[in-house]
């Protein structure tokens, strides 16, 4: 086939002619990507009323916790009271304090929390700091939980451990 476009070609030597005839040949055969093979058409869409195939679920760590971004520097402190839950789990208050770098409390900052595993009283809704720069939520869990929070556009994480069951001493 190359002889048609390059009649004076010597075997093993690349001819110094433009590649336009070669490209035209590839276009006639199909396309450069398929080289003449026919690709399967995409599957037809499902009939109306039939559920679509869902996309793979987003990992909980990757889900966004959207809040209004704070344009100035903030200092965030977040903790649980009690620090450690008793064996079997329970409830803890999640406290968040937002300050400006000089120590002045920062009111009106949006905060959103998530806990895995466990549930929060807020249900993941946006909380707003009060005049003291504080907001709180209540965590209920039976296992050690990781609380993720987005305060003013910056994400933080901290654990809320559940104490181990004491081992029974043999008698």
WOWOVEN-V190553 format. One record per pair of residues at least 24 apart in sequence whose C-alpha atoms are under 10 Angstrom apart, sorted by the first residue. I is the first residue (numbers start at 0). J is the second residue. D is the distance in whole Angstrom. If there is no record, write none. Layout:
i->(I/I)
j->(J/J)
d->(D/D)
This chain:
i->(0/59/59/59/60/60/60/62/63/63/63/64/64/64/64/64/64/64/64/64/64/64/64/64/64/65/65/65/65/65/65/65/65/65/65/66/66/66/66/66/66/66/66/66/66/66/66/66/67/67/67/67/67/67/67/67/67/68/68/68/68/68/68/68/68/69/69/69/69/69/69/69/70/70/71/71/71/72/72/72/72/73/73/73/73/73/73/73/73/73/73/73/73/73/74/74/74/74/74/74/74/74/74/75/75/75/75/75/75/75/75/75/75/76/76/76/77/77/77/77/77/77/77/77/77/78/78/78/78/78/79/79/79/79/79/79/79/79/79/80/80/80/81/81/82/82/82/82/83/83/83/83/83/83/84/84/84/84/84/84/84/84/84/84/85/85/85/85/85/85/85/86/86/86/86/86/86/86/86/87/87/87/87/87/87/87/87/88/88/88/88/88/88/88/88/88/88/88/89/89/89/89/89/89/89/90/90/90/90/90/90/90/90/91/91/91/91/91/91/91/92/92/92/92/92/92/92/93/93/93/93/93/93/93/93/94/94/94/94/94/95/95/95/95/95/95/95/95/96/96/96/96/96/96/96/96/97/97/97/97/97/97/97/97/98/98/98/99/103/103/104/104/104/104/104/104/105/105/105/105/105/106/106/106/106/106/107/107/107/107/107/108/108/108/108/108/108/109/109/109/109/109/110/110/110/110/110/110/110/110/110/111/111/111/111/111/111/111/111/112/112/112/112/112/112/112/112/112/112/113/113/113/113/113/113/113/113/114/114/114/114/114/114/114/114/114/114/114/114/114/115/115/115/115/115/115/115/115/116/116/116/116/116/116/116/117/117/117/117/117/117/118/119/123/125/125/126/127)
j->(24/113/114/115/113/115/147/113/111/149/154/110/111/112/113/123/124/125/147/148/149/150/152/153/154/109/110/111/124/125/149/150/151/152/153/108/109/110/111/124/125/126/127/149/150/151/152/153/107/108/109/110/125/149/150/151/152/108/109/110/149/150/151/152/153/107/108/109/150/151/152/153/151/152/99/100/151/98/99/100/151/97/98/99/100/101/102/103/104/105/108/150/151/153/98/99/100/101/102/103/104/105/150/99/100/105/132/149/150/151/153/154/155/133/150/155/133/134/135/146/148/150/155/156/157/135/146/157/158/159/135/136/137/138/146/157/158/159/160/137/138/159/159/160/158/159/160/161/143/158/159/160/161/162/139/140/141/142/143/159/160/161/162/163/141/142/160/161/162/163/164/141/142/160/161/162/163/164/165/140/141/142/143/161/162/163/164/117/139/140/141/142/143/144/160/161/162/163/117/138/139/140/141/142/161/117/118/119/137/138/139/140/141/119/136/137/138/139/140/159/119/120/135/136/137/138/139/119/134/135/136/137/138/146/159/133/134/135/136/137/128/132/133/134/135/136/148/150/128/129/131/132/133/134/135/150/128/129/131/132/133/134/150/151/131/132/133/132/131/132/128/129/130/131/132/133/129/130/131/132/133/130/131/132/133/134/131/132/133/134/151/132/133/134/150/151/152/134/149/150/151/152/134/135/148/149/150/151/152/153/154/136/147/148/149/150/151/152/154/136/138/146/147/148/149/150/154/155/156/138/144/145/146/147/148/149/156/138/139/140/143/144/145/146/147/148/156/157/158/159/140/142/143/144/145/146/147/158/140/141/142/143/144/145/146/141/142/143/144/145/146/144/146/148/149/150/150/151)
d->(10/9/9/8/9/9/8/10/10/9/10/9/6/8/8/8/9/9/9/8/6/9/9/10/8/9/9/7/10/8/7/9/9/7/10/9/6/7/7/10/7/9/10/7/7/6/6/9/10/8/6/9/10/10/9/6/7/8/8/10/10/8/5/5/8/10/7/9/8/5/6/9/8/9/8/9/9/9/7/7/10/7/6/5/6/9/9/10/10/8/10/9/8/9/5/6/6/9/8/10/9/9/10/9/10/10/10/10/7/9/9/10/9/10/10/10/10/10/9/10/9/10/9/9/8/10/9/8/9/8/10/10/9/9/9/9/9/7/10/10/10/9/9/10/9/7/7/9/9/9/6/5/6/6/10/9/9/9/8/7/6/5/6/10/9/10/9/6/5/8/8/8/9/10/6/5/5/5/8/9/5/7/10/7/8/8/8/10/8/5/4/6/8/10/9/6/8/10/10/8/6/6/6/9/8/10/10/10/7/5/4/7/9/10/9/6/5/7/9/8/10/10/7/6/5/6/9/9/8/5/5/6/7/9/9/7/6/5/7/9/8/8/6/5/6/9/9/9/8/9/8/5/5/7/9/10/7/10/8/5/6/9/8/9/9/6/9/9/9/9/9/9/7/6/5/8/8/7/7/5/8/5/6/5/8/10/10/7/9/10/10/8/9/9/7/6/10/9/8/6/6/8/8/10/7/6/4/6/8/9/10/10/8/6/5/7/9/10/9/8/10/7/6/4/7/9/10/9/10/9/10/8/6/5/6/9/9/8/9/9/10/6/6/4/6/9/9/10/9/9/9/9/9/5/5/7/8/10/7/8/7/7/5/7/9/7/8/9/6/9/9/9/10/10/10/10/9/10)
